């Protein structure tokens, strides 16, 4: 019982390792391309991850996926509940998650 502070402090070791290693990890090619709009760094990151020189197909694939996501229509919760096709699924999921919270299954 007197050793619990050591157990509590053991989390410091992985945290320090992560802080030291984090600056050396490359950034995500998707992040560089879509958020920072830096195509050259994204190409370099893809080349590093995939190990090949021609990554134009991957760049175009990410850009196409981004265009599709921008064109996706967002629906509110009220609109979802009014849609007869998905109402039963939503109610089922909400009741199931509520039961998980009440029975303590997620704590196990």
Order of alpha helices (4+ residues) and beta strands (2+ residues): alpha-alpha-alpha-alpha-alpha-alpha
